Amino acid sequence: VQMGRFISEELHISDPRIAPAVFERVGDAHPIDDTSLRTEKLRVATGWTFTDFRTGIRDTMRAAEPVHSSHCTA
């Protein structure tokens, strides 16, 4: 939800339809409450640094060319 809201803010779109997803756990399935992406082990192993989500989206939006309806193929 937070990612969707941030992207819509960057695009200057107000969309109240962005809502949390609800998943039902079936049977003996173990809950997965933390689905965050952690890059610490990869950073330590490789020395790579990663851009945080907000900065990555901003940079991507600024670098992207505007889409014009004449270029759409739907």
C-alpha positions in Angstrom: 0.0 0.0 0.0 2.8 2.4 0.9 4.6 1.8 -2.4 1.4 2.3 -4.4 0.6 5.5 -2.6 4.1 6.8 -3.0 4.1 6.1 -6.8 0.6 7.7 -7.2 2.0 10.8 -5.3 5.0 11.0 -7.6 2.6 10.8 -10.6 0.3 13.3 -9.0 -2.5 10.8 -9.1 -5.0 10.6 -6.3 -6.5 7.1 -6.2 -8.6 6.0 -3.2 -8.7 2.5 -4.7 -5.2 1.8 -3.4 -5.9 -0.4 -0.4 -4.1 -3.1 1.6 -4.4 -6.7 0.2 -5.8 -9.3 2.5 -4.6 -12.9 2.2 -6.3 -15.8 3.8 -4.0 -18.5 5.2 -5.1 -22.0 4.3 -4.5 -25.0 6.4 -1.2 -25.2 8.2 0.5 -22.5 6.2 2.9 -20.5 8.3 2.2 -16.8 8.4 4.6 -14.5 6.6 4.2 -11.2 8.4 7.5 -9.6 7.2 7.8 -9.4 3.5 10.3 -6.6 3.4 13.2 -6.8 1.1 16.5 -6.7 3.0 19.7 -6.3 1.1 22.2 -6.3 4.0 23.7 -9.7 3.3 24.1 -8.9 -0.4 25.7 -5.6 0.4 28.2 -7.2 2.8 29.0 -10.0 0.3 29.4 -7.8 -2.8 30.0 -4.3 -1.5 27.1 -3.0 -3.6 24.9 -0.3 -2.3 21.2 0.0 -3.1 19.0 3.0 -3.6 16.0 3.2 -1.3 12.6 2.7 -2.9 11.5 6.4 -2.7 14.7 7.6 -4.3 14.6 4.9 -7.0 11.1 5.8 -8.0 11.9 9.5 -8.1 14.9 9.0 -10.2 13.0 6.7 -12.5 10.2 9.1 -12.9 12.5 12.0 -13.7 14.5 10.0 -16.2 11.4 8.6 -18.0 10.1 10.3 -21.1 6.4 11.3 -21.0 4.0 8.9 -22.6 1.9 10.4 -25.4 -1.3 8.8 -26.5 0.0 8.6 -30.1 2.7 6.1 -28.8 0.3 3.8 -27.0 -0.6 0.5 -28.6 -3.5 -0.9 -26.9 
